[in-house]
Amino acid sequence: MGHPLGAVGGRRGGDRRRPYGGARRFIRALPPLIIVGGVVFDVLTPPKYSAAPMFSAAPLIAAPFFSTLTTLLTGIAAVLASVGLHIYNGTATEIPSLTEFLTVLTVAVLAVLINRVVLRSGERLASARVIAETAQKAVLPTPAERIGGLQCAARYEAAQADAFIGGDLFAVQDTPYGVRLVVGDVRGKGMDAVEAVAVVIGAFREAAEQERSLEGVAQRLERALAREGTRRTGLDAFEGFTTAVLAEIPRGDGGGTFDGFVRVVNRGHPPPLMLFGDGRLDMLEPGEPALPLGMGDLAAWPDRAEARPYPPGATLLFYTDGLSEARNAEGVFYDPGERLAGRIFPGPEELLDALVDDVRLHTGGGSTDDMALLALSRPATGQPERRRTMPVVPPEPGHRP
């Protein structure tokens, strides 16, 4: 795969500092530098050479990056510099000088108008981002770091810039039957997919509390999507579906500790991974393939939850196909099983941080599909909340940090 899965610190989300600080500072310094450069050029050259194009450019450059007041002051400075130089050269009353003055003045006024349009567009975009972020928190809330004695972490990485939510989903809930969760991927994009996400999560929240079995929860989701399908028209009414994996970590008879296994129902979704405390990895492939949720009219058979060992110190990783189908420049798919085998992580937060960074390196920073990740760790006896001092990822042979 080329690059090792890199270590990350304890800060959530990894290093997200902007790499464009130097370029931004240069752009902000550009308008005054252009005006000063125009003055120097005009003074050092014969009167027939004019710096009017430079004076016109300064307020236009300022318009998208500065406040209205700063853009206005830049325009005034450019006009005054143009007039002052013509007075200095003794050409203020000549027709070409008046034409240059009107040109710089007109461009300065246009720059202020452009600035106002840009600021209003920015305000609308900021408002839209707030609305989108609020919708995400309402439809897809971030799980608590601790749920029913398990350490939990989740990530939603949207493929589209400035998007907050799409067709991928996750939900975790502590219920009388243990900790239950669902991770899924709704077919389609846009608001239709978001509506289906809301239907699935809403049905899961209710069914997880009421249904005695995980199979019963899956059937409730199937019926909820069937009702949603009859409400829709056109293509989505017949082809809408959701791949999903449901899991349940039951407690023992006393209700305080876990039984040591996890039950899984997989409905056409990428299989979750079990990362053991010693670095071993197991892919929880379903014993029998099953159709996604919402396709029960094509075939029907009873769901069967499969039990797998879930010992202390192990971490369950659930993900959508945005992870396993992420490609690099050569078209090679990202293989989470290969990348994570033999790795040891302090906790679920550090696992997802390293995984997101590794996928970003694999794809070169670009992705064509959303990616949802959910990790649940079962602490071992005496294990601290976070072991930040141990290395997140052992270095590969020959790798230089």
Buried (B, 14 or more C-beta within 10 A) or exposed (E): EEEBBBBBEEEBEBEEEEEEEEEEEEBBEBBEEBBBBBBEBBEEEEBEEBBBEBBBBBBBBBBBBBEBEBBBBBBEBBBEBBBEBBEEBEBBEEEEBEEBBEBBBEBBBBBBEBBEEBBEEEEEEEEEEEEBEEBBEEBBEEBEBEBBBBBBBBBBBBBEEEBBBBBBBBBBBBBEBBBBBBBBBBBBBEEBBBBBBBBBBEBBBEBBBEBEBBBBBBBBBBEBBBEBBEEBEEEBEEEBBBBBBBBBBBBEEEEEEBBBBBBBBBBBBBBBBBBBBEEEBBEBEBEEEBBBBBBBEEEEEEBBBBEBEBEBBBBBBBBBBBBBBBBBEEEEEBBBBEBBBBBBBBBBBBBBBBBBBBBBBBBEEEBEBBBBBBBBBBBEEEBEEEEEEEEBBBEEEEEEE
